[in-house]
Amino acid sequence: MSGPDGLSASGTGIMELIRAAGLRKTYGGSGKTVEVLKGIDLSIAKGETIAVVGASGAGKSTLLNILGALDRPTSGEVSFKGEPVFGYDDSRLAAFRNRHMGFVFQFHHLLPEFTALENVMLPALIGGGGLNAARERATKLLSEVGLGARLDHKPGELSGGEQQRAAIVRALMQSPEVILADEPTGNLDTRTGEEVFSLLFDLNRSMGTAMVIVTHNEGLASRLGRRLKMVDGRIEE
């Protein structure tokens, strides 16, 4: 069975992770509604890398938030491995995000009062993991991205690139099958941004993690497997 963009979850060896069908998102009321998404159909396969580009206000971040179940659509559905996720209650939806999705934002959103190590441990602890196991995995991941000597530093003591690397590692803490990144290098200089890109690509190759990246960086977009352009709440592939 082929999806709206030609991907198939069966018969081709491609495993479909996420399917979005008829996504619409409207804000406002009392006759002043704004329709941000206007019927999005999208399929994301295991290990796939997708760039989402377009002008500001086209609906890119809204789409990413709904794909990751951070926000609910006004209508339409998102399924993960064939199971609709917006039928979940809030508790189960939070557990789903924690286990299957990793989020990276333009501003790292590290908690300023916690060290790099503590920030990275949080998803595992929230997910019910043991303290020692969380510390061991967080230490390993931080060391692999060159932050082994910065474990006890708080975000304010790290450079912008170090903060974003820590945020990416935090997103990977639960071994998610999908990374959703919203302008992950938009706050970084060119050289540091390239280092972050390289880290994301390495993770995709080594772990098979699917990535959907919202970016204004055409150089990055051209290096991803698929490029989706959003125009006025719709996708032009």
N, C-alpha and C positions, 0 to 999 in steps of 0.2 A: 504494500500500500504506500503510495507516494504522497508526500506532504505538499503544501502549497509552493514550496521552493524547490521541489524535485528530490529532496532527500527521502530515503526510505529506511524504515527501521527493520525491514526484513527483506531477505532475498538478495541483499547487496553486501552484507558483512558490515554495514554501518549501523551502529547502535545509537538510536535517537534518545537523547537525554531529556530535552525540553521541547515541548510543542506549545506554542501560543496560538490561539484561535480566536479571531474576531475581537481583539482587545480594543476597548474604547475606554477613555478616561476623560471625565468631565468635571470641571471645578465650578463652584459658584452656585447661584440660585436666583430666584425672583426675577427671571427674565434676563439675567446677566451671566449666563453660563459661558464657559470657554471650553471647547472640546480640544484637548491636547493630543489624544490618540484617536485615530479615526478608522478603526478596523484593521488591526495589525495581525497578520498571519506569519508565523516564523517557526522554523525547526532548527534545533541545535544538536549536533551529533557529538558523541564522545570524542574528546581530543581535538575538536575543531577550534580554530581561531577566527574570530569575527571582529572586524572594525565597524563601529557605528559612527558615521560622520554626518555633518549637516550644520546648518546655521543655528545660532542660539535661539531657543524657543521652539525648535522643531519637534521636541518631545523625546529627545535622546535619554535624558536622565530619568524621566518618568517611565519610559519603557524599561530601563535597566532596573529600576526599583520594583516594578511589577514582576519582571522575570525572576527576581530574587526574593519575591514575596515580602518585601519591605512595605509595599503598598498594595492595595486591592484595586482591581479595575472596576469601572462603573458597570461594564458588561464584558462578556468574553471569559475565557478560561486559560489557565496555564497548567499543563500536565507535566509531571516529572516521571519518566519511565512509564508513561501510560496512565498514571494516577493523578486525577485532578487535585490540586493542592488547596484551592480556596474553599473547599468543603471542610478543611481542618478548622478546629477551634484555635483561638489565639495561642494557647499553650503548645499544641502540637505544631502549629505553624512556626513558632519560635524554635522548637526542637529541630524541625526540618531545616530551617536556615542554618542553625548551628552545625548540623551534621553534614549537609550536602553543598552548601554555598559558602564561598569566600568572597569578601567584599574589600575593595581597595578604592579609596577616594582621592580626590585632588589634594585635600588637606587630610593628613594622616589619621586624625582623630585618635591619637594615642592619649591615654589618660595622664595628665601632667604630673600627678602625685605618685605615680607608679614608675618603677624602673622599666627598662626595655624588656628584661626577662619577665617581670610580672605582667606587663601588658600582653606579651605573647602567650603566656600561660592561661590568660583569662578564658578564651573559648573552651579549652579543655576542662577547666574547673566548672564553668557554667554548664557544660555538657555532662557533668557528673564524674569526670575523671579523677584519679587519685593525684594528690599533691606531688609525690615523688616522681611519678610517671610524667606528669605535666612538666615539671622542672627539667627532667632529663631530655624530653623531646624538644622543649623550647630552647634549651642550651645548644643542642645539636643543630637545630635549624638556624639559629642566630650565628653560630660558628661557621656554618656553610656559606653564609652570605657576608662573611668578613666582619661580623660584629661580636666575635667571641671575647674580645677585650672590652666590650662596652655593655656587658650584661647589667651592671649595676648603675648605669647612667640613666638619668631621667631624660625625657624627651627634650627639655630645654638645654641639655648638655650635649645633644647630638646635632650633627649637621642636617640640612634638609634631606640630602640623599640617604643618610643613615636612618632618619626617621621614616622615610618611605620604605626602605628595605625592611625595617622592623614591622611596618604595617603590612607588607606583603607576607612576611613570615607569619604574622598573627593570622592572616587570612588562610594560611596553609595548615594551621595547627591541627585541624580536624580532618586533614586529608580530603578536602572537598573535591567533588567531581567537576565543579564549575567555579571559575573565578570571574566575578563581575567587577570591572574596573572603570571608574568614572573619572576621566582626565587624570590618570595616575601620575603624569609628569608635568601637568599644567603649572605647577608651582616651583618647578626646578629649572636650573640652567641647562643648556644643551648637552654638555658633557655628562652631567649627573643624570639627566633624563635618559640618555643613551645607555647608561649603566643599568638603570631600572628596567628599560626595555629588554636589555640582554638577559637580565635575571628572569623576567617573565617568560621569555622565549625558552630559556634553559629549563624552566619548570615545566613548561608545556611538553618539551621533548622528553624529559626524564620521568615525569609522572603521568603523562597523558591527560593532564588537566585541560578541559575545555576552557576557552577564554572568550569573553565578550568585552571589548574595550571601546568605550566612548572616547573619542579623541578628535582634536583639531589638527593633529600632527599628520600631515599627508604622507610623510616618510614612513611613519609607523604603520599607517593604514595600508600602505602598499605592500608591506611585508607580512601582513596577516593573510590567512587563507581565503577570506571572503570579506568583501567591503559592502556594507549596506548604507545607503544614503537616505537620511530622513528629510522629507520636505513636507512641512505643514501637517505633521501628525501621521504621515504615511511613509512607507518604505519604498524606495526605488533601488533595486539591486543591480 
